[in-house]
């Protein structure tokens, strides 16, 4: 049976890098994501409430002027070979533009093995390296932070948490859901949808063309929800971006904790090979 175009499109975007761990990093110095059904799918978007978009945008702007410990988790599920997870954690001084992440890729084909990636962020550059590489090449590389591209739906380029915050701020029809607990602290949840412009921000041209072609065949759009939790200080405690298409489910969760606490800026590596933006794409690098 022929798969619907939207499912073909989803598989191409979300899992084109689904491969064995041995091949996941070839040939670019890159490094891909498992998911259960979107956790937010059970929460309806209130239809009659006033748009709370300004509240969300103000909270994002305030968070981008703060510091935080960041924990990211992208999960994707579909056919067995497509199940994979990308997790990253670290600290960011978003006002100063610096931060550090330790990321890893886990794949269902071998649950015992993960593929690690170290990242250092400055205002203009992302430095990254594979600390474990079969070839023995564990040197740092770099890419322009502003030019880094997204290659997968709901995957931030180079795992950049600031990208995710800005993407969540683009939600349409934002509505207040209610107060909930996030990491043991109260926060107010808001929910909206991301339109085509929001989900394709800085997407690699070839991936965007593939997405546009699939949507044109279907005459529709990819259903993508955005949830944010705003704490009592007006800062973002969590974002959740989620989507479901046919058999494919993906969700991207980012927690922001220790907001406002001092973060020591990481030192940038020296003598680093700089790569063009289109050479830094891959499952683990977004």
C-alpha positions as CSV (number, residue, x, y, z in Angstrom):
1,X,0.0,0.0,0.0
2,X,1.3,3.4,-0.9
3,X,2.0,5.6,2.2
4,X,0.2,9.0,2.3
5,X,2.5,11.8,1.1
6,X,2.4,13.5,4.5
7,X,3.7,10.3,6.2
8,X,6.4,9.9,3.6
9,X,7.4,13.6,4.2
10,X,7.4,13.0,7.9
11,X,9.6,10.0,7.7
12,X,12.0,11.7,5.3
13,X,12.4,14.7,7.7
14,X,12.4,13.0,11.0
15,X,14.3,9.8,10.3
16,X,16.3,10.1,7.2
17,X,19.4,9.6,9.4
18,X,18.0,6.6,11.1
19,X,20.9,4.2,10.7
20,X,23.1,2.0,12.8
21,X,25.4,3.7,15.4
22,X,28.4,2.7,13.3
23,X,27.2,4.7,10.3
24,X,25.5,7.6,12.2
25,X,28.4,9.9,12.0
26,X,29.6,9.4,8.5
27,X,30.7,11.2,6.5
28,X,30.2,14.7,8.1
29,X,31.6,15.6,11.5
30,X,28.1,15.4,12.8
31,X,26.6,13.2,14.9
32,X,20.1,12.2,15.0
33,X,16.3,11.6,17.8
34,X,13.0,8.4,19.8
35,X,9.6,9.6,21.0
36,X,6.5,8.5,22.6
37,X,3.3,10.2,21.7
38,X,3.4,14.0,22.5
39,X,2.7,14.4,26.2
40,X,0.9,17.6,25.4
41,X,-1.6,15.9,23.0
42,X,-4.0,15.3,25.9
43,X,-4.3,19.0,26.6
44,X,-6.7,20.8,24.3
45,X,-6.1,24.3,23.1
46,X,-8.8,26.5,24.7
47,X,-10.7,28.0,21.8
48,X,-12.4,31.0,23.4
49,X,-9.5,32.4,25.5
50,X,-7.7,35.6,24.5
51,X,-4.4,35.1,22.7
52,X,-1.6,35.0,25.3
53,X,1.2,35.3,22.8
54,X,2.5,38.5,24.3
55,X,2.9,36.9,27.7
56,X,4.9,34.0,26.1
57,X,7.1,36.4,24.1
58,X,7.8,38.5,27.1
59,X,8.8,35.4,29.2
60,X,11.1,34.2,26.4
61,X,12.7,37.6,26.1
62,X,13.3,37.7,29.9
63,X,14.8,34.2,29.8
64,X,17.1,35.1,27.0
65,X,18.6,37.7,29.4
66,X,19.1,35.2,32.2
67,X,21.2,32.2,32.9
68,X,20.1,28.6,33.4
69,X,20.9,24.9,33.6
70,X,19.5,23.3,30.5
71,X,18.3,19.8,29.9
72,X,17.0,18.8,26.4
73,X,15.4,15.6,25.3
74,X,14.2,14.9,21.8
75,X,12.3,11.6,21.3
76,X,11.1,10.2,18.1
77,X,9.0,7.0,17.5
78,X,7.7,5.3,14.4
79,X,8.6,2.1,12.6
80,X,11.1,0.1,14.8
81,X,14.2,1.3,13.0
82,X,13.2,5.0,13.5
83,X,13.1,5.0,17.3
84,X,15.9,7.2,18.7
85,X,16.6,9.8,21.4
86,X,18.9,12.8,21.7
87,X,19.6,14.1,25.2
88,X,21.7,17.1,26.1
89,X,22.5,19.0,29.3
90,X,24.7,21.9,30.4
91,X,24.7,25.5,31.5
92,X,24.1,28.7,29.6
93,X,24.6,32.4,30.2
94,X,22.1,33.5,27.5
95,X,22.7,37.2,28.1
96,X,26.4,36.7,27.6
97,X,26.0,34.3,24.7
98,X,28.1,31.5,26.2
99,X,27.3,27.9,27.2
100,X,28.2,24.3,27.2
101,X,26.4,21.1,26.4
102,X,27.1,17.4,26.6
103,X,24.9,15.6,24.2
104,X,24.3,11.9,23.3
105,X,22.4,9.9,20.8
106,X,20.7,6.7,21.7
107,X,19.1,4.3,19.2
108,X,16.7,1.4,19.6
109,X,18.8,-0.9,17.4
110,X,21.4,-1.0,20.3
111,X,20.0,0.4,23.6
112,X,23.3,-0.2,25.3
113,X,25.3,2.2,23.1
114,X,25.2,6.0,23.0
115,X,27.1,8.4,20.8
116,X,28.5,11.4,22.6
117,X,29.1,15.0,21.5
118,X,30.7,17.9,23.4
119,X,29.6,21.4,22.5
120,X,30.8,24.9,23.5
121,X,28.8,28.0,22.5
122,X,30.0,31.6,22.2
123,X,27.8,34.4,20.9
124,X,28.9,33.8,17.3
125,X,30.3,30.3,17.2
126,X,29.5,26.7,18.2
127,X,32.5,24.4,18.8
128,X,31.9,20.6,18.7
129,X,33.7,17.4,18.9
130,X,33.2,13.7,19.1
131,X,35.0,12.6,22.3
132,X,34.8,9.0,21.1
133,X,35.6,8.3,17.5
134,X,36.6,5.1,15.8
135,X,39.0,6.9,13.5
136,X,40.7,8.5,16.5
137,X,39.8,12.0,15.2
138,X,38.5,13.7,18.3
139,X,39.5,17.2,17.3
140,X,37.2,20.2,17.8
141,X,35.4,21.8,14.8
142,X,33.4,25.0,14.7
143,X,30.4,26.4,12.8
144,X,28.8,29.8,12.7
145,X,26.1,29.8,15.4
146,X,23.8,32.1,13.4
147,X,24.2,30.1,10.2
148,X,23.8,26.6,11.6
149,X,20.9,24.8,10.0
150,X,18.1,22.6,11.2
151,X,17.9,19.3,9.4
152,X,15.0,17.6,11.3
153,X,11.7,18.8,12.4
154,X,11.8,20.2,16.0
155,X,15.5,19.7,16.2
156,X,17.4,22.9,17.1
157,X,20.6,23.5,15.0
158,X,23.6,22.3,17.1
159,X,21.1,21.7,20.0
160,X,21.0,25.4,20.7
161,X,18.5,26.0,23.4
162,X,18.1,29.7,22.5
163,X,16.8,28.6,19.1
164,X,14.1,26.5,20.8
165,X,13.1,29.4,23.0
166,X,12.7,31.7,20.0
167,X,10.8,29.0,18.1
168,X,8.4,28.5,21.0
169,X,7.8,32.3,21.1
170,X,6.4,32.1,17.5
171,X,3.4,30.1,18.6
172,X,0.0,31.2,17.3
173,X,-3.2,31.2,19.3
174,X,-1.4,30.9,22.6
175,X,-3.9,30.1,25.4
176,X,-3.5,29.7,29.2
177,X,-4.0,26.1,30.2
178,X,-3.5,26.4,34.0
179,X,-0.9,26.1,36.8
180,X,1.2,23.0,37.0
181,X,4.3,21.8,38.8
182,X,7.6,21.8,36.9
183,X,10.6,20.3,38.6
184,X,8.8,20.8,41.9
185,X,8.0,24.4,41.4
186,X,4.7,26.1,40.3
187,X,4.5,27.4,36.8
188,X,1.7,28.5,34.4
189,X,1.3,26.5,31.2
190,X,0.5,28.1,27.9
191,X,-0.3,26.3,24.6
192,X,-0.4,27.2,21.0
193,X,0.5,26.0,17.5
194,X,3.6,26.5,15.3
195,X,2.9,27.4,11.7
196,X,5.0,26.5,8.7
197,X,7.2,29.6,9.1
198,X,8.0,28.7,12.7
199,X,8.9,25.0,12.0
200,X,11.1,25.8,9.1
201,X,13.2,28.6,10.7
202,X,16.8,28.1,9.4
203,X,15.9,24.7,8.0
204,X,18.4,23.4,5.4
205,X,17.2,24.3,1.9
206,X,17.0,20.6,0.7
207,X,15.0,19.6,3.8
208,X,12.7,22.5,3.5
209,X,12.1,21.7,-0.2
210,X,11.2,18.1,0.7
211,X,8.8,19.3,3.4
212,X,7.2,21.8,1.1
213,X,6.7,19.2,-1.6
214,X,5.0,16.8,0.7
215,X,2.7,19.5,2.1
216,X,1.8,20.7,-1.4
217,X,0.7,17.1,-2.3
218,X,-1.5,17.0,0.8
219,X,-2.7,20.5,0.6
220,X,-2.3,20.8,4.4
221,X,0.1,21.4,7.2
222,X,2.1,19.5,9.8
223,X,0.3,19.7,13.2
224,X,2.9,21.0,15.6
225,X,2.0,22.1,19.2
226,X,4.1,24.4,21.4
227,X,3.8,24.4,25.2
228,X,5.6,26.7,27.6
229,X,5.6,26.8,31.4
230,X,6.3,30.2,32.9
231,X,7.4,30.4,36.5
232,X,6.3,33.1,39.0
233,X,9.4,35.2,38.1
234,X,8.2,35.4,34.5
235,X,10.8,33.1,33.2
236,X,10.5,29.9,31.1
237,X,10.8,26.8,33.2
238,X,10.0,24.3,30.3
239,X,9.2,24.2,26.6
240,X,7.6,21.3,24.8
241,X,7.3,21.1,21.0
242,X,5.4,18.1,19.7
243,X,4.0,16.6,16.6
244,X,2.3,13.5,15.3
245,X,1.9,12.3,11.7
246,X,0.7,8.9,10.9
247,X,3.0,6.4,12.7
248,X,5.5,9.1,13.5
249,X,5.6,10.9,16.9
250,X,8.2,13.4,18.0
251,X,8.6,15.6,21.0
252,X,11.3,18.0,22.1
253,X,11.4,18.9,25.8
254,X,13.7,21.5,27.3
255,X,13.9,22.3,31.0
256,X,15.4,25.5,32.3
257,X,16.5,25.3,36.0
258,X,18.7,27.3,38.3
259,X,17.5,30.4,36.5
260,X,19.6,33.5,37.3
261,X,22.4,31.6,39.1
262,X,26.0,32.4,38.0
263,X,27.4,30.4,35.1
264,X,31.1,30.3,34.4
265,X,31.7,31.0,30.7
266,X,33.5,28.1,28.9
267,X,36.8,28.7,27.2
268,X,36.8,28.4,23.4
269,X,39.1,25.7,22.0
270,X,42.1,26.9,20.0
271,X,43.3,26.0,16.5
272,X,39.9,24.8,15.4
273,X,38.9,23.8,11.9
274,X,35.9,25.9,10.8
275,X,33.2,24.2,8.7
276,X,30.6,25.6,6.4
277,X,27.1,25.5,7.9
278,X,25.8,22.8,5.6
279,X,28.6,20.5,6.8
280,X,27.4,20.4,10.4
281,X,24.2,18.5,9.9
282,X,23.4,15.2,11.4
283,X,21.1,13.5,13.9
284,X,23.1,14.5,16.9
285,X,23.9,18.0,15.8
286,X,20.3,18.7,14.6
